[in-house]
Amino acid sequence: MPEMIDVRSDTVTRPTPAMLQAMMAAEVGDDVFGEDPTVQRLQQRAAELFGMEAALFCPSGTMTNQIAIRVHTRPGDEVICDELAHIYLYEGGGIAANSGASVRLLKGDRGRFTAEQVRQHINPREEVHAAWSRLVAIENTVNKGGGACWDLAEIRRIRAVCEEHGLALHLDGARLFNALVARDESPKDYGCLFDTISICLSKGLGAPVGSLLLGSREIIAKAHRYRKMMGGGMRQAGYLAAAGLYALDHHVQRLREDHEKARTIERELRALSYVADVLPVETNIVIFSLVDGLSPTRFLEKLRSHGVRASSMGGQTIRFVLHLNVSNEQVGSIVETLRKADVAASA
Ligand SMILES: Cc1ncc(COP(=O)(O)O)c(C=O)c1O
């Protein structure tokens, strides 16, 4: 039985032997005492990369997002984000539970809204009945939007609206590096536009654990306190930070390979009669929908019986996420599997 090809997410990757070696060689200390030199190196490196003042290493992207929302808002405030946003859909209601804030959802194009939409949904401060709009949150790439990338010019316009109305701007950049390589942009293009940025090392970059929150010294000092409150202080975390440093050095440019693999699968899907629609592939995520009558559960079972694990995104939609543990040969096997007649059988 050949090894399962797992395209459920880019979070399923295992550290490469070279990454493991870097982890084993890490110099560590107790990071809750601020004594882990490798964590400090990672935080400094990331802050410099984005041209921001400081960074905080956290166990997960959910935690970096939730800490950022906590820092920017007070109970009763409102967060403006897209209806597809991970912070809204997939963080356990954390915006309400951790920050006591409510959410104003925008309907964007695959998760990307416009500055004008933001402007139209800001509650005036003098309106006593309304929640105070306090924070705008963007996700790049948009996971549920099929890895869609934002247009930097639109983000600049949103920044201007935020400044005009005294709103903070947060970026859920769990897959920001995918957007950067796809669009030939630099981290500094983003660092100058956001009050806080969350980046994940544990997705396409292939580290086993870890995310970073970036911001000003003042914001990161507050974030440090909330990380403690949420139980996210880690002790000899340098072993994990070393994986993150290795990923930043070696795994950024290779994301292009994942994008190419995703495009190969997209091309195949577009030729298949049982596929109703495919979101245009921009990065490493492929989201497509099955024609009515074809059960997604059954389809996923069939794929699995042929050695491919994928996931459902609700309704008729299926998601494939390409990553460093899927070889070109395995992409070929996925294509062959998709062509098999029984995969498309509804019974
Ligand atoms: C866009 C986005 N933001 C945040 C997260 C949360 O990351 P974590 O699983 O590390 O909490 C994810 C996870 O898949 C994600 O896709």
The ligand as an SDF file (V2000), in Angstrom:
LIG
                    3D

 16 16  0  0  0  0  0  0  0  0999 V2000
   -6.0280   31.9410    7.5580 C   0  0  0  0  0  0  0  0  0  0  0  0
   -5.7270   31.2420    8.8360 C   0  0  0  0  0  0  0  0  0  0  0  0
   -5.5390   31.9710    9.9490 N   0  0  0  0  0  0  0  0  0  0  0  0
   -5.2550   31.3970   11.1240 C   0  0  0  0  0  0  0  0  0  0  0  0
   -5.1390   30.0340   11.2450 C   0  0  0  0  0  0  0  0  0  0  0  0
   -4.9000   29.4350   12.5970 C   0  0  0  0  0  0  0  0  0  0  0  0
   -3.6860   28.8210   12.7310 O   0  0  0  0  0  0  0  0  0  0  0  0
   -3.4590   27.6960   13.8550 P   0  0  0  0  0  0  0  0  0  0  0  0
   -4.0170   26.4410   13.3090 O   0  0  0  0  0  0  0  0  0  0  0  0
   -1.9780   27.6910   14.0320 O   0  0  0  0  0  0  0  0  0  0  0  0
   -4.1670   28.1440   15.0890 O   0  0  0  0  0  0  0  0  0  0  0  0
   -5.3340   29.2250   10.1170 C   0  0  0  0  0  0  0  0  0  0  0  0
   -5.2160   27.7610   10.2170 C   0  0  0  0  0  0  0  0  0  0  0  0
   -5.3570   27.0210    9.2850 O   0  0  0  0  0  0  0  0  0  0  0  0
   -5.6400   29.8480    8.8810 C   0  0  0  0  0  0  0  0  0  0  0  0
   -5.8590   29.1400    7.7650 O   0  0  0  0  0  0  0  0  0  0  0  0
  1  2  1  0
  2  3  1  0
  2 15  2  0
  3  4  2  0
  4  5  1  0
  5  6  1  0
  5 12  2  0
  6  7  1  0
  7  8  1  0
  8  9  2  0
  8 10  1  0
  8 11  1  0
 12 13  1  0
 12 15  1  0
 13 14  2  0
 15 16  1  0
M  END
$$$$
